[in-house]
C-alpha cells in the first residue's frame, strides 16, 4: 500500500481497496471495540475544540482509567512537571525520568554524546518496568528519544500514547520539517 500517493482517497467514501474489510471488522471485539468506540467519542466531542492534553484527560476518563504514567526525557523535565500537575487534578499520576537508575553508558558499551565515560544512559525499559509496577492504566510518552520510545512502548504493560515527540532541532514539532521549504529541500533529494 502507498496510500500517501493516492489521489482519490476513496476509502473516505467507503471504498475498500483491499480484501481486508471483513477480517479487520472481526478484530474489533472486546477491548479493541471498546477502545474504538471511546476513541470515536473523543474524536466527535472534542473535534477542533480541545487540545491534545485535554483529549488525553477526556479519553482517560471515558475509559475509566485512574492511574496515568508519564515516561519523560530529562530535557523535558519542566514540561513533565506541568503535565503531571495538570493530570494530577483528575488522576493518580506517576512520572519517571529517562535517566532513572543512573546507569552509566559504559555498562552496556553505549556510544556517548560528550565523550564523558560517566555519561548516564536513557533507560526506557526501566521506565516501563517502574510504571508497570505502579499498575498504570495508561502511559504517556513525553519526549523520549527515537528508539527509546519504541523500547518503552514494547515493555509497557499499559497502553501507550505519545504526548510529546522528541525533535531537538524543531522544538518538538517534527512536522516543521515538512512545513518548511528549507528543511524539506534538505530531506528530499
N, CA, C and O of each residue as an XYZ file, in Angstrom:
756
protein
N       0.851     -1.180      0.000
C       0.000      0.000      0.000
C       0.894      1.239      0.000
O       1.945      1.284      0.638
N       0.438      2.216     -0.726
C       1.113      3.518     -0.750
C       0.036      4.589     -0.744
O      -0.045      5.424     -1.644
N      -0.784      4.543      0.291
C      -1.929      5.446      0.392
C      -1.529      6.913      0.343
O      -2.316      7.751     -0.097
N      -0.328      7.235      0.784
C       0.112      8.631      0.781
C       0.091      9.218     -0.627
O      -0.054     10.428     -0.796
N       0.236      8.357     -1.639
C       0.271      8.836     -3.015
C      -1.053      8.661     -3.757
O      -1.127      8.931     -4.956
N      -2.078      8.223     -3.073
C      -3.390      8.043     -3.695
C      -4.039      9.414     -3.906
O      -4.138     10.208     -2.970
N      -4.473      9.685     -5.121
C      -5.086     10.978     -5.422
C      -6.534     11.077     -4.957
O      -7.018     12.171     -4.666
N      -7.224      9.955     -4.885
C      -8.669      9.990     -4.637
C      -9.062      9.771     -3.184
O     -10.037     10.354     -2.710
N      -8.316      8.942     -2.482
C      -8.643      8.584     -1.094
C     -10.119      8.186     -0.976
O     -10.833      8.658     -0.091
N     -10.560      7.309     -1.888
C     -11.959      6.883     -1.921
C     -12.362      6.084     -0.692
O     -13.548      5.842     -0.467
N     -11.387      5.677      0.100
C     -11.709      4.982      1.349
C     -12.546      5.884      2.258
O     -13.344      5.395      3.058
N     -12.361      7.204      2.133
C     -13.144      8.132      2.962
C     -14.628      8.125      2.586
O     -15.474      8.623      3.328
N     -14.924      7.548      1.413
C     -16.320      7.414      0.976
C     -16.819      5.982      1.088
O     -17.921      5.665      0.640
N     -15.995      5.107      1.697
C     -16.431      3.735      1.924
C     -15.847      2.687      0.999
O     -16.172      1.509      1.144
N     -14.999      3.063      0.054
C     -14.416      2.081     -0.855
C     -13.354      1.271     -0.115
O     -12.550      1.820      0.638
N     -13.364     -0.054     -0.344
C     -12.356     -0.936      0.224
C     -11.366     -1.290     -0.877
O     -11.694     -2.048     -1.790
N     -10.171     -0.751     -0.796
C      -9.135     -1.017     -1.799
C      -8.386     -2.310     -1.501
O      -7.484     -2.699     -2.243
N      -8.758     -2.964     -0.429
C      -8.114     -4.217     -0.029
C      -9.185     -5.298      0.010
O     -10.337     -5.064     -0.356
N      -8.801     -6.453      0.447
C      -9.775     -7.517      0.691
C      -9.825     -7.806      2.194
O     -10.076     -8.937      2.610
N      -9.584     -6.770      2.998
C      -9.440     -6.968      4.441
C     -10.598     -6.445      5.282
O     -10.568     -6.555      6.508
N     -11.612     -5.879      4.644
C     -12.677     -5.244      5.424
C     -13.291     -6.191      6.449
O     -13.348     -5.858      7.633
N     -13.742     -7.343      6.027
C     -14.415     -8.275      6.944
C     -13.462     -8.793      8.014
O     -13.820     -8.889      9.188
N     -12.239     -9.126      7.590
C     -11.243     -9.619      8.548
C     -10.931     -8.542      9.596
O     -10.826     -8.834     10.788
N     -10.789     -7.312      9.139
C     -10.486     -6.212     10.055
C     -11.657     -5.949     10.990
O     -11.464     -5.758     12.191
N     -12.859     -5.937     10.450
C     -14.034     -5.738     11.305
C     -14.106     -6.795     12.400
O     -14.495     -6.500     13.530
N     -13.734     -8.014     12.066
C     -13.754     -9.109     13.029
C     -12.763     -8.933     14.164
O     -12.911     -9.550     15.219
N     -11.753     -8.095     13.959
C     -10.749     -7.854     15.007
C     -11.263     -6.890     16.075
O     -10.701     -6.813     17.168
N     -12.324     -6.161     15.761
C     -12.873     -5.197     16.726
C     -13.867     -5.884     17.648
O     -15.081     -5.799     17.468
N     -13.312     -6.567     18.643
C     -14.118     -7.219     19.672
C     -13.502     -6.878     21.018
O     -12.356     -6.435     21.087
N     -14.254     -7.082     22.078
C     -13.730     -6.896     23.422
C     -13.114     -5.529     23.636
O     -13.733     -4.505     23.349
N     -11.877     -5.519     24.147
C     -11.176     -4.277     24.457
C     -10.949     -3.423     23.212
O     -11.019     -2.196     23.286
N     -10.675     -4.060     22.062
C     -10.448     -3.306     20.824
C     -11.706     -2.554     20.399
O     -11.617     -1.431     19.901
N     -12.863     -3.156     20.588
C     -14.127     -2.492     20.252
C     -14.403     -1.348     21.226
O     -14.828     -0.266     20.821
N     -14.162     -1.592     22.493
C     -14.335     -0.528     23.500
C     -13.438      0.649     23.170
O     -13.881      1.798     23.192
N     -12.179      0.369     22.863
C     -11.226      1.413     22.515
C     -11.689      2.195     21.287
O     -11.620      3.424     21.271
N     -12.158      1.493     20.267
C     -12.633      2.152     19.042
C     -13.826      3.058     19.339
O     -13.907      4.171     18.818
N     -14.738      2.589     20.163
C     -15.927      3.389     20.492
C     -15.565      4.628     21.302
O     -16.071      5.719     21.040
N     -14.688      4.454     22.285
C     -14.289      5.600     23.123
C     -13.470      6.596     22.306
O     -13.635      7.805     22.469
N     -12.589      6.108     21.429
C     -11.796      6.996     20.583
C     -12.707      7.791     19.639
O     -12.491      8.984     19.426
N     -13.716      7.135     19.079
C     -14.668      7.835     18.198
C     -15.453      8.883     18.978
O     -15.751      9.960     18.462
N     -15.785      8.560     20.223
C     -16.490      9.526     21.077
C     -15.627     10.771     21.305
O     -16.114     11.896     21.197
N     -14.346     10.564     21.619
C     -13.439     11.695     21.839
C     -13.277     12.492     20.552
O     -13.298     13.722     20.571
N     -13.115     11.791     19.439
C     -12.975     12.473     18.155
C     -14.190     13.351     17.869
O     -14.045     14.496     17.439
N     -15.384     12.817     18.107
C     -16.595     13.577     17.768
C     -16.900     14.695     18.762
O     -17.407     15.745     18.366
N     -16.605     14.493     20.033
C     -16.957     15.524     21.028
C     -15.864     16.572     21.229
O     -16.150     17.676     21.693
N     -14.625     16.244     20.890
C     -13.520     17.177     21.118
C     -12.986     17.793     19.835
O     -12.047     18.589     19.863
N     -13.584     17.425     18.714
C     -13.076     17.828     17.403
C     -12.956     19.351     17.303
O     -13.946     20.076     17.392
N     -11.734     19.808     17.119
C     -11.431     21.236     16.935
C     -11.799     22.107     18.138
O     -11.887     23.329     18.014
N     -12.012     21.489     19.293
C     -12.364     22.289     20.466
C     -11.414     22.051     21.640
O     -11.348     22.874     22.554
N     -10.685     20.948     21.627
C      -9.810     20.633     22.758
C      -8.394     20.344     22.283
O      -8.182     19.827     21.186
N      -7.432     20.687     23.132
C      -6.030     20.397     22.850
C      -5.764     18.915     23.085
O      -6.610     18.198     23.620
N      -4.597     18.471     22.687
C      -4.241     17.065     22.874
C      -4.260     16.685     24.351
O      -4.748     15.609     24.698
N      -3.745     17.533     25.219
C      -3.731     17.185     26.637
C      -5.156     17.120     27.192
O      -5.446     16.283     28.047
N      -6.036     17.982     26.722
C      -7.444     17.907     27.134
C      -8.089     16.628     26.605
O      -8.900     16.009     27.294
N      -7.731     16.235     25.385
C      -8.251     14.981     24.839
C      -7.756     13.778     25.643
O      -8.505     12.826     25.856
N      -6.509     13.817     26.085
C      -5.978     12.738     26.926
C      -6.818     12.616     28.193
O      -7.189     11.514     28.595
N      -7.113     13.743     28.815
C      -7.919     13.745     30.045
C      -9.300     13.161     29.780
O      -9.763     12.298     30.526
N      -9.954     13.623     28.732
C     -11.299     13.135     28.401
C     -11.280     11.649     28.062
O     -12.138     10.890     28.511
N     -10.289     11.239     27.260
C     -10.185      9.836     26.862
C      -9.973      8.949     28.093
O     -10.648      7.932     28.253
N      -9.051      9.332     28.944
C      -8.771      8.538     30.141
C     -10.011      8.430     31.026
O     -10.267      7.381     31.618
N     -10.769      9.500     31.112
C     -11.995      9.470     31.921
C     -13.032      8.517     31.331
O     -13.613      7.707     32.054
N     -13.268      8.610     30.016
C     -14.287      7.733     29.423
C     -13.854      6.277     29.415
O     -14.694      5.378     29.393
N     -12.548      6.040     29.433
C     -12.039      4.665     29.510
C     -12.051      4.147     30.945
O     -11.854      2.955     31.180
N     -12.278      5.031     31.891
C     -12.284      4.628     33.292
C     -10.897      4.476     33.886
O     -10.730      3.825     34.918
N      -9.901      5.070     33.247
C      -8.537      4.996     33.752
C      -8.405      5.854     35.007
O      -8.968      6.945     35.086
N      -7.672      5.359     35.964
C      -7.452      6.074     37.222
C      -5.982      6.419     37.435
O      -5.658      7.416     38.079
N      -5.088      5.580     36.885
C      -3.653      5.713     37.128
C      -2.932      5.976     35.800
O      -2.960      5.148     34.890
N      -2.290      7.138     35.708
C      -1.622      7.557     34.482
C      -0.118      7.638     34.741
O       0.323      8.193     35.747
N       0.654      7.077     33.820
C       2.109      7.157     33.901
C       2.648      8.095     32.842
O       2.104      8.203     31.744
N       3.738      8.777     33.196
C       4.419      9.653     32.243
C       5.882      9.224     32.188
O       6.589      9.284     33.194
N       6.329      8.794     31.021
C       7.738      8.486     30.789
C       8.312      9.688     30.052
O       7.949      9.952     28.906
N       9.215     10.423     30.718
C       9.684     11.664     30.109
C      11.199     11.715     29.976
O      11.937     11.043     30.695
N      11.631     12.536     29.029
C      13.033     12.820     28.795
C      13.477     13.884     29.793
O      12.723     14.807     30.101
N      14.687     13.753     30.288
C      15.245     14.732     31.216
C      15.221     16.142     30.612
O      15.098     17.128     31.338
N      15.339     16.232     29.285
C      15.309     17.527     28.609
C      13.945     18.187     28.637
O      13.819     19.370     28.320
N      12.916     17.429     29.016
C      11.572     17.984     29.128
C      11.051     17.860     30.562
O       9.855     17.663     30.781
N      11.946     17.975     31.522
C      11.564     17.843     32.929
C      10.550     18.915     33.342
O       9.604     18.623     34.073
N      10.743     20.143     32.881
C       9.807     21.223     33.239
C       8.422     20.950     32.654
O       7.404     21.157     33.315
N       8.401     20.481     31.406
C       7.124     20.151     30.769
C       6.461     18.981     31.488
O       5.249     18.986     31.706
N       7.257     17.982     31.856
C       6.724     16.812     32.563
C       6.100     17.216     33.892
O       5.051     16.698     34.274
N       6.743     18.139     34.591
C       6.189     18.611     35.868
C       4.824     19.270     35.656
O       3.893     19.034     36.426
N       4.707     20.094     34.614
C       3.419     20.746     34.316
C       2.361     19.721     33.926
O       1.225     19.784     34.396
N       2.738     18.778     33.065
C       1.794     17.736     32.634
C       1.346     16.916     33.844
O       0.159     16.631     33.999
N       2.300     16.538     34.699
C       1.986     15.770     35.909
C       0.984     16.535     36.769
O       0.008     15.960     37.251
N       1.226     17.833     36.960
C       0.318     18.660     37.775
C      -1.073     18.759     37.162
O      -2.076     18.658     37.868
N      -1.133     18.954     35.856
C      -2.431     19.067     35.172
C      -3.208     17.758     35.297
O      -4.374     17.752     35.693
N      -2.542     16.642     34.953
C      -3.219     15.349     35.022
C      -3.548     14.964     36.461
O      -4.530     14.268     36.719
N      -2.717     15.423     37.393
C      -2.917     15.113     38.807
C      -4.200     15.678     39.384
O      -4.641     15.251     40.452
N      -4.799     16.623     38.699
C      -6.092     17.157     39.127
C      -7.227     16.163     38.873
O      -8.317     16.301     39.428
N      -6.965     15.168     38.035
C      -8.001     14.226     37.611
C      -7.666     12.764     37.917
O      -8.565     11.933     38.051
N      -6.366     12.451     38.028
C      -5.931     11.065     38.130
C      -4.795     10.936     39.138
O      -4.201     11.927     39.564
N      -4.510      9.697     39.504
C      -3.292      9.417     40.244
C      -2.192      9.288     39.184
O      -2.300      8.468     38.272
N      -1.148     10.089     39.305
C      -0.137     10.187     38.254
C       1.232      9.764     38.787
O       1.602     10.062     39.922
N       1.965      9.063     37.930
C       3.324      8.623     38.225
C       4.198      9.077     37.069
O       3.832      8.895     35.908
N       5.345      9.663     37.370
C       6.240     10.114     36.307
C       7.631      9.548     36.545
O       8.103      9.476     37.680
N       8.285      9.143     35.444
C       9.604      8.522     35.527
C      10.527      9.165     34.495
O      10.231      9.182     33.300
N      11.637      9.686     34.975
C      12.660     10.316     34.144
C      13.447      9.261     33.367
O      13.623      8.139     33.842
N      13.914      9.616     32.188
C      14.666      8.687     31.349
C      15.982      8.237     31.975
O      16.493      7.177     31.616
N      16.528      8.993     32.877
C      17.819      8.644     33.476
C      17.656      7.792     34.733
O      18.623      7.581     35.465
N      16.457      7.305     34.987
C      16.182      6.506     36.178
C      17.196      5.359     36.301
O      17.565      4.742     35.302
N      17.618      5.095     37.468
C      18.618      4.076     37.836
C      20.054      4.560     37.673
O      20.974      3.924     38.188
N      20.267      5.672     36.969
C      21.599      6.256     36.852
C      22.657      5.324     36.286
O      23.784      5.303     36.781
N      22.320      4.561     35.268
C      23.241      3.575     34.697
C      24.219      4.254     33.727
O      23.790      4.877     32.755
N      25.512      4.140     33.979
C      26.482      4.712     33.033
C      26.406      3.988     31.683
O      26.206      2.775     31.626
N      26.567      4.745     30.616
C      26.530      4.150     29.275
C      27.605      3.081     29.104
O      27.424      2.128     28.346
N      28.712      3.240     29.801
C      29.806      2.272     29.660
C      29.391      0.881     30.137
O      30.006     -0.109     29.741
N      28.363      0.787     30.979
C      27.915     -0.523     31.463
C      27.419     -1.401     30.315
O      27.512     -2.627     30.387
N      26.893     -0.779     29.255
C      26.429     -1.524     28.077
C      27.252     -1.188     26.833
O      26.877     -1.530     25.711
N      28.379     -0.514     27.055
C      29.245     -0.097     25.958
C      28.495      0.730     24.925
O      28.613      0.500     23.721
N      27.713      1.707     25.418
C      26.943      2.581     24.540
C      27.763      3.810     24.151
O      28.582      4.300     24.928
N      27.531      4.286     22.957
C      28.177      5.498     22.468
C      27.736      6.684     23.321
O      26.581      6.754     23.742
N      28.647      7.608     23.574
C      28.319      8.791     24.368
C      28.185     10.014     23.466
O      28.704     10.040     22.350
N      27.487     11.015     23.966
C      27.336     12.278     23.238
C      28.563     13.154     23.469
O      29.122     13.729     22.535
N      28.966     13.241     24.732
C      30.011     14.183     25.123
C      31.403     13.586     25.179
O      32.385     14.316     25.313
N      31.503     12.270     25.078
C      32.791     11.618     25.237
C      33.117     11.320     26.697
O      34.147     10.720     27.005
N      32.231     11.744     27.584
C      32.410     11.512     29.018
C      32.116     10.050     29.330
O      31.024      9.561     29.040
N      33.062      9.366     29.906
C      32.888      7.937     30.177
C      31.869      7.669     31.279
O      31.432      6.532     31.456
N      31.490      8.702     32.017
C      30.486      8.529     33.074
C      29.094      8.981     32.636
O      28.177      9.041     33.455
N      28.930      9.297     31.354
C      27.628      9.743     30.854
C      26.577      8.664     31.136
O      26.813      7.478     30.902
N      25.420      9.090     31.641
C      24.357      8.165     32.043
C      23.434      7.892     30.867
O      23.078      8.800     30.116
N      23.056      6.641     30.719
C      22.183      6.222     29.622
C      20.718      6.523     29.909
O      20.310      6.645     31.063
N      19.944      6.638     28.852
C      18.487      6.664     28.986
C      18.044      5.230     29.235
O      18.640      4.290     28.708
N      17.000      5.064     30.037
C      16.602      3.731     30.480
C      15.097      3.519     30.263
O      14.338      3.454     31.229
N      14.664      3.411     29.001
C      13.231      3.246     28.742
C      12.654      1.943     29.279
O      11.478      1.891     29.637
N      13.462      0.893     29.338
C      12.966     -0.371     29.897
C      12.734     -0.195     31.395
O      11.745     -0.692     31.934
N      13.639      0.506     32.061
C      13.444      0.803     33.478
C      12.214      1.650     33.711
O      11.459      1.412     34.654
N      12.004      2.654     32.845
C      10.807      3.497     32.959
C       9.541      2.639     32.853
O       8.618      2.777     33.655
N       9.512      1.762     31.862
C       8.340      0.900     31.665
C       8.127     -0.017     32.863
O       6.998     -0.181     33.326
N       9.187     -0.604     33.360
C       9.055     -1.527     34.496
C       8.546     -0.811     35.751
O       7.730     -1.354     36.496
N       9.029      0.396     35.974
C       8.560      1.154     37.141
C       7.074      1.466     37.005
O       6.317      1.321     37.965
N       6.656      1.895     35.811
C       5.228      2.199     35.618
C       4.395      0.919     35.628
O       3.245      0.938     36.065
N       4.958     -0.188     35.153
C       4.269     -1.479     35.260
C       4.037     -1.826     36.727
O       2.958     -2.287     37.098
N       5.051     -1.604     37.559
C       4.929     -1.887     38.991
C       3.887     -1.000     39.666
O       3.310     -1.374     40.688
N       3.649      0.180     39.088
C       2.623      1.095     39.621
C       1.229      0.738     39.101
O       0.242      1.367     39.482
N       1.152     -0.265     38.237
C      -0.135     -0.703     37.656
C      -0.889      0.439     36.990
O      -2.088      0.618     37.205
N      -0.173      1.207     36.183
C      -0.821      2.307     35.473
C      -1.822      1.766     34.456
O      -1.660      0.665     33.929
N      -2.848      2.550     34.194
C      -3.871      2.195     33.207
C      -3.517      2.712     31.819
O      -3.926      2.141     30.809
N      -2.754      3.797     31.780
C      -2.345      4.438     30.533
C      -0.992      5.084     30.781
O      -0.778      5.709     31.819
N      -0.079      4.932     29.830
C       1.220      5.597     29.918
C       1.374      6.580     28.777
O       0.977      6.307     27.644
N       1.956      7.728     29.090
C       2.197      8.773     28.113
C       3.690      8.960     27.925
O       4.452      8.943     28.891
N       4.102      9.139     26.688
C       5.491      9.459     26.375
C       5.597     10.967     26.226
O       4.815     11.595     25.512
N       6.582     11.535     26.914
C       6.851     12.972     26.804
C       8.315     13.147     26.392
O       9.195     13.310     27.238
N       8.559     13.112     25.095
C       9.856     13.446     24.547
C      10.932     12.394     24.623
O      12.113     12.743     24.630
N      10.585     11.119     24.682
C      11.626     10.099     24.661
C      12.319     10.100     23.302
O      11.700     10.391     22.278
N      13.599      9.773     23.305
C      14.394      9.748     22.072
C      13.872      8.691     21.099
O      13.175      7.750     21.480
N      14.235      8.882     19.832
C      13.937      7.884     18.806
C      14.602      6.579     19.226
O      15.790      6.549     19.547
N      13.840      5.528     19.221
C      14.331      4.219     19.647
C      13.998      3.950     21.101
O      13.540      2.860     21.443
N      14.221      4.929     21.955
C      13.840      4.763     23.360
C      12.323      4.691     23.485
O      11.796      3.959     24.322
N      11.624      5.456     22.647
C      10.157      5.400     22.658
C       9.671      4.000     22.266
O       8.682      3.508     22.808
N      10.361      3.373     21.338
C       9.990      2.022     20.913
C      10.241      1.022     22.038
O       9.399      0.170     22.324
N      11.405      1.134     22.668
C      11.727      0.227     23.778
C      10.730      0.401     24.923
O      10.309     -0.579     25.537
N      10.353      1.649     25.207
C       9.377      1.886     26.275
C       8.034      1.250     25.917
O       7.456      0.519     26.721
N       7.545      1.526     24.724
C       6.253      1.014     24.286
C       6.239     -0.515     24.293
O       5.255     -1.129     24.705
N       7.323     -1.120     23.842
C       7.417     -2.578     23.792
C       7.402     -3.221     25.171
O       7.010     -4.380     25.312
N       7.824     -2.483     26.181
C       7.925     -3.035     27.525
C       6.823     -2.571     28.459
O       6.750     -3.040     29.595
N       5.969     -1.672     28.018
C       4.872     -1.181     28.845
C       3.712     -2.167     28.833
O       3.285     -2.624     27.773
N       3.215     -2.486     30.000
C       2.039     -3.361     30.086
C       0.756     -2.576     29.821
O      -0.226     -3.144     29.343
N       0.753     -1.295     30.122
C      -0.408     -0.438     29.863
C      -0.325      0.097     28.440
O       0.763      0.173     27.870
N      -1.466      0.468     27.862
C      -1.424      1.113     26.544
C      -0.609      2.407     26.622
O      -0.532      3.044     27.672
N      -0.007      2.779     25.495
C       0.878      3.949     25.444
C       0.389      4.910     24.377
O      -0.019      4.499     23.291
N       0.434      6.205     24.703
C       0.181      7.256     23.722
C       1.305      8.282     23.838
O       1.851      8.501     24.920
N       1.638      8.895     22.732
C       2.688      9.904     22.739
C       2.062     11.276     22.878
O       1.204     11.665     22.086
N       2.500     12.006     23.891
C       2.018     13.367     24.107
C       2.979     14.376     23.486
O       2.549     15.362     22.887
N       4.279     14.129     23.631
C       5.298     14.996     23.043
C       6.293     14.114     22.300
O       6.824     13.153     22.857
N       6.542     14.453     21.029
C       7.522     13.734     20.221
C       8.838     14.507     20.285
O       8.853     15.727     20.125
N       9.936     13.798     20.518
C      11.258     14.431     20.603
C      11.707     14.909     19.241
O      11.765     14.129     18.290
N      12.026     16.190     19.142
C      12.701     16.753     17.981
C      13.486     17.949     18.485
O      12.953     19.052     18.610
N      14.746     17.718     18.771
C      15.590     18.759     19.371
C      15.767     19.962     18.449
O      15.867     21.094     18.923
N      15.807     19.731     17.160
C      16.061     20.804     16.210
C      14.818     21.684     16.013
O      14.926     22.905     15.903
N      13.647     21.056     15.969
C      12.418     21.792     15.644
C      11.496     21.949     16.856
O      10.274     21.904     16.714
N      12.067     22.132     18.028
C      11.321     22.342     19.274
C      10.146     21.372     19.417
O       9.015     21.771     19.694
N      10.448     20.101     19.222
C       9.500     19.006     19.419
C       8.284     19.107     18.505
O       7.167     18.754     18.884
N       8.527     19.595     17.299
C       7.496     19.678     16.270
C       8.046     19.054     14.987
O       8.458     19.775     14.078
N       8.056     17.702     14.904
C       8.645     17.050     13.737
C       8.010     17.444     12.408
O       8.667     17.375     11.370
N       6.762     17.849     12.421
C       6.113     18.255     11.166
C       6.704     19.549     10.623
O       6.524     19.866      9.448
N       7.397     20.285     11.453
C       8.038     21.512     10.985
C       8.962     21.250      9.812
O       9.134     22.115      8.954
N       9.561     20.068      9.764
C      10.479     19.723      8.674
C       9.772     19.643      7.331
O      10.371     19.941      6.298
N       8.509     19.244      7.332
C       7.796     19.168      6.051
C       7.025     20.448      5.747
O       6.592     20.656      4.614
N       6.849     21.313      6.759
C       6.182     22.590      6.528
C       7.156     23.678      6.102
O       6.746     24.705      5.562
N       8.440     23.459      6.342
C       9.463     24.438      5.990
C      10.131     24.030      4.680
O      10.696     22.940      4.585
N      10.073     24.877      3.697
C      10.683     24.531      2.409
C      12.190     24.361      2.545
O      12.807     23.643      1.757
N      12.789     25.019      3.543
C      14.235     24.897      3.747
C      14.603     23.493      4.224
O      15.535     22.882      3.700
N      13.876     22.984      5.215
C      14.141     21.635      5.682
C      13.714     20.608      4.647
O      14.411     19.619      4.418
N      12.575     20.842      4.028
C      12.078     19.893      3.035
C      13.089     19.706      1.916
O      13.289     18.597      1.421
N      13.718     20.793      1.529
C      14.738     20.738      0.472
C      15.893     19.835      0.885
O      16.459     19.126      0.053
N      16.245     19.860      2.171
C      17.319     19.003      2.672
C      16.898     17.539      2.706
O      17.732     16.651      2.529
N      15.606     17.281      2.933
C      15.127     15.922      3.102
C      14.815     15.205      1.792
O      14.929     13.982      1.698
N      14.425     15.975      0.791
C      14.056     15.384     -0.495
C      15.187     15.594     -1.487
O      15.565     16.724     -1.793
N      15.713     14.498     -1.976
C      16.828     14.571     -2.927
C      16.342     14.870     -4.316
O      17.145     14.967     -5.244
